[in-house]
Amino acid sequence: MAAAVRAGTSRRLDLLRHDGGSVTMHAALLGGRSENGLPAPWTASVTVDDTVLCAPDELLLAVGVTNAGRLDALPGLALTTQADPTDGALDVAVAVPVRHGRWPRKPRTEVEVRRLRGRAVAITPVRLPGAEAEQNGSDLRIPTIDDGAASTVNRKRTWWVEPGAWAVYTG
């Protein structure tokens, strides 16, 4: 086995870490669903390398942080499509509902996906519209799936990329 490893080649890959002490190999998806299965809107400040991707006064449906591949928030709604695990950057996307149309026409809501790439992202949940959560965030719980593990975020969470932090042997 050791001889095979020594003779093989390796591929260096980036790793995502977050301030909760965990690592993310592929992606984290923040956002939940209501009882009827539709995305539940929430608000947060989303900042990528000091650039604001979403302000705290805008509604959000989902936030995705990816290191590799594609991340879908809903069927047919790709947040990220081509994240590269070797480029030293993370891909961040937000799904924001946007209303179009004015009276006398019936307004329609579409989902706008905003994307940015960078070295770090800070996501600070603010409040849930219509919820009775305290403004300080102590009762705020945003559902999160981080590499398939379900949890919640109730305060600022920061992810950053560590370029080439781990390797796989390719033969």
Contact map, one row per residue, 1 for C-alpha under 8 A:
111110000000000000000000000000000000000000000000000000000000000000000000000000000000000000000000000000000000000000000000000000000000000000000000000000000000000000000000000
111111000000000000000000000000000000000000000000000000000000000000000000000000000000000000000000000000000000000000000000000000000000000000000000000000000000000000000000000
111111100000000000000000000000000000000000000000000000000000000000000000000000000000000000000000000000000000000000000000000000000000000000000000000000000000000000000000000
111111110000000000000000000000000000000000000000000000000000000000000000000000000000000000000000000000000000000000000000000000000000000000000000000000000000000000000000001
111111111000000000000000000000000000000000000000000000000000000000000000000000000000000000000000000000000000000000000000000000000000000000000000000000000000000000000000101
011111111000000000000000000000000000000000000000000000000000000000000000000000000000000000000000000000000000000000000000000000000000000000000000000000000000000000000000000
001111111000000000000000000000000000000000000000000000000000000000000000000000000000000000000000000000000000000000000000000000000000000000000000000000000000000000000000001
000111111100000000000000000000000000000000000000000000000000000000000000000000000000000000000000000000000000000000000000000000000000000000000000000000000000000000000000111
000011111110000000000000000000000000000000000000000000000000000000000000000000000000000000000000000000000000000000000000000000000000000000000000000000000000000000000000111
000000011111000000000000000000000000000000000000000000000000000000000000000000000000000000000000000000000000000000000000000000000000000000000000000000000000000000000011111
000000001111100000000000000000000000000000000000000000000000000000000000000000000000000000000000000000000000000000000000000000000000000000000000000000000000000000000011110
000000000111110000000000000000000000000000000000000000000000000000000000000000000000010000000000000000000000000000000000000000000000000000000000000000000000000000011111000
000000000011111000000000000000000000000000000000000000000000000000000000000000000000110000000000000000000000000000000000000000000000000000000000000000000000000000111111000
000000000001111100000000000000000000000000000000000000000000000000100000000000000000111100000000000000000000000000000000000000000000000000000000000000000000000011111100000
000000000000111110000011100000000000000000000000000000000000000000100000000000000000100000000000000000000000000000000000000000000000000000000000000000000000000011111100000
000000000000011111000011100000000000000000000000000000000000000000100000000000000000000001000000000000000000000000000000000000000000000000000000000000000000001111000000000
000000000000001111101111000000000000000000000000000000000000000000000000000000000000000000000000000000000000000000000000000000000000000000000000000000000000001111000000000
000000000000000111111111000000000000000000000000000000000000000000000000000000000000000000000000000000000000000000000000000000000000000000000000000000000000111100000000000
000000000000000011111100000000000000000000000000000000000000000000000000000000000000000000000000000000000000000000000000000000000000000000000000000000000000111000000000000
000000000000000001111100000000000000000000000000000000000000000000000000000000000000000000000000000000000000000000000000000000000000000000000000000000000000100000000000000
000000000000000011111110000000000000000000000000000000000000000000000000000000000000000000000000000000000000000000000000000000000000000000000000000000000000000000000000000
000000000000000011111111000000000000000000000000000000000000000000000000000000000000000000000000000000000000000000000000000000000000000000000000000000000000000000000000000
000000000000001111001111100000000000000000000000000000000000000000000000000000000000000000000000000000000000000000000000000000000000000000000000000000000000000000000000000
000000000000001111000111111100000000000000000000000000000000000000000000000000000000000000000000000000000000000000000000000000000000000000000000011000000000000000000000000
000000000000001100000011111000000000000000000000000000000000000000110000000000000000000000000000000000000000000000000000000000000000000000000000001000000000000000000000000
000000000000000000000001111100000000000000000000000000000000000001111000000000000000000000000000000000000000000000000000000000000000000000000000001000000000000000000000000
000000000000000000000001111110000000000000000000000000000000000111110010000000000000000000000000000000000000000000000000000000000000000000000000011000000000000000000000000
000000000000000000000001011111000000000000000000000000000000000111000000000000000000000000000000000000000000000000000000000000000000000000000001111000000000000000000000000
000000000000000000000000001111100000000000000000000000000000011110000000100000000000000000000000000000000000000000000000000000000000000000000001110000000000000000000000000
000000000000000000000000000111110000000000000000000000000000011100000000000000000000000000000000000000000000000000000000000000000000000000000111100000000000000000000000000
000000000000000000000000000011111000001111000000000000000000111000000000000000000000000000000000000000000000000000000000000000000000000000000111000000000000000000000000000
000000000000000000000000000001111100001110000000000000000000110000000000000000000000000000000000000000000000000000000000000000000000000000000111000000000000000000000000000
000000000000000000000000000000111111111100000000000000000000000000000000000000000000000000000000000000000000000000000000000000000000000000000000000000000000000000000000000
000000000000000000000000000000011111111100000000000000000000000000000000000000000000000000000000000000000000000000000000000000000000000000000000000000000000000000000000000
000000000000000000000000000000001111110000000000000000000000000000000000000000000000000000000000000000000000000000000000000000000000000000000000000000000000000000000000000
000000000000000000000000000000001111110000000000000000000000000000000000000000000000000000000000000000000000000000000000000000000000000000000000000000000000000000000000000
000000000000000000000000000000001111111000000000000000000000000000000000000000000000000000000000000000000000000000000000000000000000000000000000000000000000000000000000000
000000000000000000000000000000001111111100000000000000000000000000000000000000000000000000000000000000000000000000000000000000000000000000000000000000000000000000000000000
000000000000000000000000000000111100111110000000000000000000110000000000000000000000000000000000000000000000000000000000000000000000000000000000000000000000000000000000000
000000000000000000000000000000111100011111000000000000000000100000000000000000000000000000000000000000000000000000000000000000000000000000000000000000000000000000000000000
000000000000000000000000000000110000001111100000000000000011100000000000000000000000000000000000000000000000000000000000000000011000000000000000000000000000000000000000000
000000000000000000000000000000100000000111110000000000000011100000000000000000000000000000000000000000000000000000000000000011111000000000000000000000000000000000000000000
000000000000000000000000000000000000000011111000000000011111000000000000000000000000000000000000000000000000000000000000000011111000000000000000000000000000000000000000000
000000000000000000000000000000000000000001111100000001111111000000000000000000000000000000000000000000000000000000000000001111100000000000000000000000000000000000000000000
000000000000000000000000000000000000000000111110000111110000000000000000000000000000000000000000000000000000000000000000011111000000000000000000000000000000000000000000000
000000000000000000000000000000000000000000011111000111110000000000000000000000000000000000000000000000000000000000000000111100000000000000000000000000000000000000000000000
000000000000000000000000000000000000000000001111111111000000000000000000000000000000000000000000000000000000000000000000111000000000000000000000000000000000000000000000000
000000000000000000000000000000000000000000000111111110000000000000000000000000000000000000010000000000000000000000011111110000000000000000000000000000000000000000000000000
000000000000000000000000000000000000000000000011111000000000000000000000000000000000000000000000000000000000000000000111100000000000000000000000000000000000000000000000000
000000000000000000000000000000000000000000000011111100000000000000000000000000000000000000000000000000000000000000000000000000000000000000000000000000000000000000000000000
000000000000000000000000000000000000000000000011111110000000000000000000000000000000000000000000000000000000000000000000000000000000000000000000000000000000000000000000000
000000000000000000000000000000000000000000001111011111100000000000000000000000000000000000000000000000000000000000000000000000000000000000000000000000000000000000000000000
000000000000000000000000000000000000000000001111001111100000000000000000000000000000000000000100000000000000000001110000000000000000000000000000000000000000000000000000000
000000000000000000000000000000000000000000011110000111110100000000000000000000000000000000000100000000000000000000000000000000000000000000000000000000000000000000000000000
000000000000000000000000000000000000000000011100000111111100000000000000000000000000000000000000000000000000000000000000000000000000000000000000000000000000000000000000000
000000000000000000000000000000000000000000111100000001111110000000000000000000000000000000000000000000000000000000000000000011000000000000000000000000000000000000000000000
000000000000000000000000000000000000000000110000000000111110000000000000000000000000000000000000000000000000000000000000000000000000000000000000000000000000000000000000000
000000000000000000000000000000000000000000110000000001111111000000000000000000000000000000000001000000000000000000000000000000000000000000000000000000000000000000000000000
000000000000000000000000000000000000000011110000000000011111100000000000000000000000000000000001100000000000000000000000000000000000000000000000000000000000000000000000000
000000000000000000000000000000000000000011110000000000000111111000000000000000000000000000000111100000000000000000000000000000000000000000000000000000000000000000000000000
000000000000000000000000000000110000001111000000000000000011111000000000000000000000000000000111100000000000000000000000000000000000000000000000000000000000000000000000000
000000000000000000000000000011110000001000000000000000000001111100000000100000000000000000000111000000000000000000000000000000000000000000000000000000000000000000000000000
000000000000000000000000000011100000000000000000000000000001111110000000000000100000000000011110000000000000000000000000000000000000000000000000000000000000000000000000000
000000000000000000000000001111000000000000000000000000000000011111000010100000110000000000111100000000000000000000000000000000000000000000000000000000000000000000000000000
000000000000000000000000001110000000000000000000000000000000001111100000000000000000000001111000000000000000000000000000000000000000000000000000000000000000000000000000000
000000000000000000000000011100000000000000000000000000000000000111111110000000010010000001110000000000000000000000000000000000000000000000000000000000000000000000000000000
000000000000011100000000111000000000000000000000000000000000000011111000000000000011100011100000000000000000000000000000000000000000000000000000000000000000000000000000000
000000000000000000000000111000000000000000000000000000000000000001111100000000000111100000000000000000000000000000000000000000000000000000000000000000000000000000000000000
000000000000000000000000010000000000000000000000000000000000000001111110000000011111000000000000000000000000000000000000000000000000000000000000000000000000000000000000000
000000000000000000000000000000000000000000000000000000000000000001011111000001111110000000000000000000000000000000000000000000000000000000000000000000000000000000000000000
000000000000000000000000001000000000000000000000000000000000000101001111100001111000000000000000000000000000000000000000000000000000000000000000000000000000000000000000000
000000000000000000000000000000000000000000000000000000000000000000000111111111110000000000000000000000000000000000000000000000000000000000000000000000000000000000000000000
000000000000000000000000000010000000000000000000000000000000010100000011111011100000000000000000000000000000000000000000000000000000000000000000000000000000000000000000000
000000000000000000000000000000000000000000000000000000000000000000000001111111000000000000000000000000000000000000000000000000000000000000000000000000000000000000000000000
000000000000000000000000000000000000000000000000000000000000000000000001111111000000000000000000000000000000000000000000000000000000000000000000000000000000000000000000000
000000000000000000000000000000000000000000000000000000000000000000000001011111000000000000000000000000000000000000000000000000000000000000000000000000000000000000000000000
000000000000000000000000000000000000000000000000000000000000000000000001111111100000000000000000000000000000000000000000000000000000000000000000000000000000000000000000000
000000000000000000000000000000000000000000000000000000000000000000000111111111111000000000000000000000000000000000000000000000000000000000000000000000000000000000000000000
000000000000000000000000000000000000000000000000000000000000001100000111100011111000000000011110000000000000000010100000000000000000000000000000000000000000000000000000000
000000000000000000000000000000000000000000000000000000000000000101001111000001111110000000111000000000000000000000100000000000000000000000000000000000000000000000000000000
000000000000000000000000000000000000000000000000000000000000000000001110000001111110000000000000000000000000000000000000000000000000000000000000000000000000000000000000000
000000000000000000000000000000000000000000000000000000000000000000011100000000011111000000000000000000000000000000000000000000000000000000000000000000000000000000000000000
000000000000000000000000000000000000000000000000000000000000000001111100000000011111100001100000000000000000000000000000000000000000000000000000000000000000000000000000000
000000000000000000000000000000000000000000000000000000000000000000111000000000000111111010000000000000000000000000000000000000000000000000000000000000000000000000000000000
000000000000111000000000000000000000000000000000000000000000000000110000000000000011111110000000000000000000000000000000000000000000000000000000000000000000000000000000000
000000000001110000000000000000000000000000000000000000000000000000000000000000000001111100000000000000000000000000000000000000000000000000000000000000000000000000110000000
000000000000010000000000000000000000000000000000000000000000000000000000000000000001111110000000000000000000000000000000000000000000000000000000000000000000000000100000000
000000000000010000000000000000000000000000000000000000000000000000000000000000000000111111000000000000000000000000000010000000000000000000000000000000000000000011110000000
000000000000000000000000000000000000000000000000000000000000000000100000000000000001101111100000000000000000000000001110000000000000000000000000000000000000000010100000000
000000000000000100000000000000000000000000000000000000000000000011100000000000000010000111110000000000000000000000001111000000000000000000000000000000000000000110000000000
000000000000000000000000000000000000000000000000000000000000000111100000000000010010000011111000000000000000000000111100000000000000000000000000000000000000000000000000000
000000000000000000000000000000000000000000000001000000000000001111000000000000110000000001111100000000000000000000111100100000000000000000000000000000000000000000000000000
000000000000000000000000000000000000000000000000000000000000001110000000000000110000000000111110000000000000000011110000000000000000000000000000000000000000000000000000000
000000000000000000000000000000000000000000000000000011000001111100000000000000100000000000011111000000000000000011100000000000000000000000000000000000000000000000000000000
000000000000000000000000000000000000000000000000000000000001111000000000000000100000000000001111100000000000001111000000000000000000000000000000000000000000000000000000000
000000000000000000000000000000000000000000000000000000000111110000000000000000000000000000000111110000000000001111000000000000000000000000000000000000000000000000000000000
000000000000000000000000000000000000000000000000000000000011100000000000000000000000000000000011111000000000111100000000000000000000000000000000000000000000000000000000000
000000000000000000000000000000000000000000000000000000000000000000000000000000000000000000000001111100000000111100000000000000000000000000000000000000000000000000000000000
000000000000000000000000000000000000000000000000000000000000000000000000000000000000000000000000111110000011110000000000000000000000000000000000000000000000000000000000000
000000000000000000000000000000000000000000000000000000000000000000000000000000000000000000000000011111000011110000000000000000000000000000000000000000000000000000000000000
000000000000000000000000000000000000000000000000000000000000000000000000000000000000000000000000001111101111000000000000000000000000000000000000000000000000000000000000000
000000000000000000000000000000000000000000000000000000000000000000000000000000000000000000000000000111111110000000000000000000000000000000000000000000000000000000000000000
000000000000000000000000000000000000000000000000000000000000000000000000000000000000000000000000000011111110000000000000000000000000000000000000000000000000000000000000000
000000000000000000000000000000000000000000000000000000000000000000000000000000000000000000000000000001111100000000000000000000000000000000000000000000000000000000000000000
000000000000000000000000000000000000000000000000000000000000000000000000000000000000000000000000000011111110000000000000000000000000000000000000000000000000000000000000000
000000000000000000000000000000000000000000000000000000000000000000000000000000000000000000000000000011111111000000000000000000000000000000000000000000000000000000000000000
000000000000000000000000000000000000000000000000000000000000000000000000000000000000000000000000001111101111100000000000000000000000000000000000000000000000000000000000000
000000000000000000000000000000000000000000000000000000000000000000000000000000000000000000000000001110000111110000000000000000000000000000000000000000000000000000000000000
000000000000000000000000000000000000000000000000000000000000000000000000000000000000000000000000111100000011111000000000000000000000000000000000000000000000000000000000000
000000000000000000000000000000000000000000000000000000000000000000000000000000000000000000000000111100000001111100000000000000000000000000000000000000000000000000000000000
000000000000000000000000000000000000000000000000000000000000000000000000000000000000000000000011110000000000111110000000000000000000000000000000000000000000000000000000000
000000000000000000000000000000000000000000000000000000000000000000000000000000000000000000000011110000000000011111000000000000000000000000000000000000000000000000000000000
000000000000000000000000000000000000000000000000000000000000000000000000000000100000000000001111000000000000001111100000000000000000000000000000000000000000000000000000000
000000000000000000000000000000000000000000000000000010000000000000000000000000000000000000001111000000000000000111110000000000000000000000000000000000000000000000000000000
000000000000000000000000000000000000000000000000000010000000000000000000000000110000000000111100000000000000000011111000000000000000000000000000000000000000000000000000000
000000000000000000000000000000000000000000000001000010000000000000000000000000000000000000111000000000000000000001111100000000000000000000000000000000000000000000000000000
000000000000000000000000000000000000000000000001000000000000000000000000000000000000000011110000000000000000000000111110000000000000000000000000000000000000000000000000000
000000000000000000000000000000000000000000000001100000000000000000000000000000000000000011110000000000000000000000011111100000000000000000000000000000000000000000000000000
000000000000000000000000000000000000000000000001100000000000000000000000000000000000000111000000000000000000000000001111100000000000000000000000000000000000000110000000000
000000000000000000000000000000000000000000000001100000000000000000000000000000000000000001000000000000000000000000000111110000000000000000000000000000000000011110000000000
000000000000000000000000000000000000000000000111100000000000000000000000000000000000000000010000000000000000000000000111111000000000000000000000000000000000011100000000000
000000000000000000000000000000000000000000001111000000000000000000000000000000000000000000000000000000000000000000000001111100000000000000000000000000000001111000000000000
000000000000000000000000000000000000000000011110000000000000000000000000000000000000000000000000000000000000000000000000111110000000000000000000000000000001110000000000000
000000000000000000000000000000000000000000011100000000000000000000000000000000000000000000000000000000000000000000000000011111000000000000000000000000000011100000000000000
000000000000000000000000000000000000000001111000000000010000000000000000000000000000000000000000000000000000000000000000001111100000000010010100000000001111000000000000000
000000000000000000000000000000000000000001111000000000010000000000000000000000000000000000000000000000000000000000000000000111110000001110000000000000000000000000000000000
000000000000000000000000000000000000000001110000000000000000000000000000000000000000000000000000000000000000000000000000000011111010111010010000000000000000000000000000000
000000000000000000000000000000000000000011100000000000000000000000000000000000000000000000000000000000000000000000000000000001111110100000010000000000000000000000000000000
000000000000000000000000000000000000000011100000000000000000000000000000000000000000000000000000000000000000000000000000000000111110000000000000000000000000000000000000000
000000000000000000000000000000000000000000000000000000000000000000000000000000000000000000000000000000000000000000000000000000011111000000000000000000000000000000000000000
000000000000000000000000000000000000000000000000000000000000000000000000000000000000000000000000000000000000000000000000000000111111100000000000000000000000000000000000000
000000000000000000000000000000000000000000000000000000000000000000000000000000000000000000000000000000000000000000000000000000000111110000000000000000000000000000000000000
000000000000000000000000000000000000000000000000000000000000000000000000000000000000000000000000000000000000000000000000000000110011111011110000000000000000000000000000000
000000000000000000000000000000000000000000000000000000000000000000000000000000000000000000000000000000000000000000000000000000100001111111110000000000000000000000000000000
000000000000000000000000000000000000000000000000000000000000000000000000000000000000000000000000000000000000000000000000000001100000111111000000000000000000000000000000000
000000000000000000000000000000000000000000000000000000000000000000000000000000000000000000000000000000000000000000000000000001000000011111000000000000000000000000000000000
000000000000000000000000000000000000000000000000000000000000000000000000000000000000000000000000000000000000000000000000000011100000111111110000000000000110000000000000000
000000000000000000000000000000000000000000000000000000000000000000000000000000000000000000000000000000000000000000000000000000000000111111110000000000000110000000000000000
000000000000000000000000000000000000000000000000000000000000000000000000000000000000000000000000000000000000000000000000000000000000110011111000000000000100000000000000000
000000000000000000000000000000000000000000000000000000000000000000000000000000000000000000000000000000000000000000000000000010110000110011111100000000001110000000000000000
000000000000000000000000000000000000000000000000000000000000000000000000000000000000000000000000000000000000000000000000000000000000000000111110000000011100000000000000000
000000000000000000000000000001110000000000000000000000000000000000000000000000000000000000000000000000000000000000000000000010000000000000011111000000011100000000000000000
000000000000000000000000000001110000000000000000000000000000000000000000000000000000000000000000000000000000000000000000000000000000000000001111100001111000000000000000000
000000000000000000000000000111110000000000000000000000000000000000000000000000000000000000000000000000000000000000000000000000000000000000000111110001111000000000000000000
000000000000000000000000000111000000000000000000000000000000000000000000000000000000000000000000000000000000000000000000000000000000000000000011111111100000000000000000000
000000000000000000000001001110000000000000000000000000000000000000000000000000000000000000000000000000000000000000000000000000000000000000000001111111100000000000000000000
000000000000000000000001111100000000000000000000000000000000000000000000000000000000000000000000000000000000000000000000000000000000000000000000111110000000000000000000000
000000000000000000000000000000000000000000000000000000000000000000000000000000000000000000000000000000000000000000000000000000000000000000000000111111000000000000000000000
000000000000000000000000000000000000000000000000000000000000000000000000000000000000000000000000000000000000000000000000000000000000000000000000111111100000000000000000000
000000000000000000000000000000000000000000000000000000000000000000000000000000000000000000000000000000000000000000000000000000000000000000000011110111110000000000000000000
000000000000000000000000000000000000000000000000000000000000000000000000000000000000000000000000000000000000000000000000000000000000000000000011110011111000000000000000000
000000000000000000000000000000000000000000000000000000000000000000000000000000000000000000000000000000000000000000000000000000000000000000001111000001111100000000000000000
000000000000000000000000000000000000000000000000000000000000000000000000000000000000000000000000000000000000000000000000000010000000000000011111000000111111100000000000000
000000000000000000000000000000000000000000000000000000000000000000000000000000000000000000000000000000000000000000000000000010000000000011111100000000011111000000000000000
000000000000000000000000000000000000000000000000000000000000000000000000000000000000000000000000000000000000000000000000000110000000000011010000000000001111100000000000000
000000000000000000000000000000000000000000000000000000000000000000000000000000000000000000000000000000000000000000000000011110000000000000000000000000001111110000000000000
000000000000000001110000000000000000000000000000000000000000000000000000000000000000000000000000000000000000000000000000011100000000000000000000000000001011111000000000000
000000000000000001100000000000000000000000000000000000000000000000000000000000000000000000000000000000000000000000000001111000000000000000000000000000000001111100000000000
000000000000000111100000000000000000000000000000000000000000000000000000000000000000000000000000000000000000000000000001110000000000000000000000000000000000111110000000000
000000000000000111000000000000000000000000000000000000000000000000000000000000000000000001000000000000000000000000000011100000000000000000000000000000000000011111000000000
000000000000011110000000000000000000000000000000000000000000000000000000000000000000000111000000000000000000000000000011000000000000000000000000000000000000001111100000000
000000000000011110000000000000000000000000000000000000000000000000000000000000000000000100000000000000000000000000000000000000000000000000000000000000000000000111111000000
000000000000111000000000000000000000000000000000000000000000000000000000000000000000011110000000000000000000000000000000000000000000000000000000000000000000000011111000000
000000000001111000000000000000000000000000000000000000000000000000000000000000000000010100000000000000000000000000000000000000000000000000000000000000000000000001111110000
000000000001111000000000000000000000000000000000000000000000000000000000000000000000000000000000000000000000000000000000000000000000000000000000000000000000000001111110000
000000000001111000000000000000000000000000000000000000000000000000000000000000000000000000000000000000000000000000000000000000000000000000000000000000000000000000011111000
000000000111100000000000000000000000000000000000000000000000000000000000000000000000000000000000000000000000000000000000000000000000000000000000000000000000000000011111100
000000000111100000000000000000000000000000000000000000000000000000000000000000000000000000000000000000000000000000000000000000000000000000000000000000000000000000000111110
000010011110000000000000000000000000000000000000000000000000000000000000000000000000000000000000000000000000000000000000000000000000000000000000000000000000000000000011111
000000011110000000000000000000000000000000000000000000000000000000000000000000000000000000000000000000000000000000000000000000000000000000000000000000000000000000000001111
000110111100000000000000000000000000000000000000000000000000000000000000000000000000000000000000000000000000000000000000000000000000000000000000000000000000000000000000111
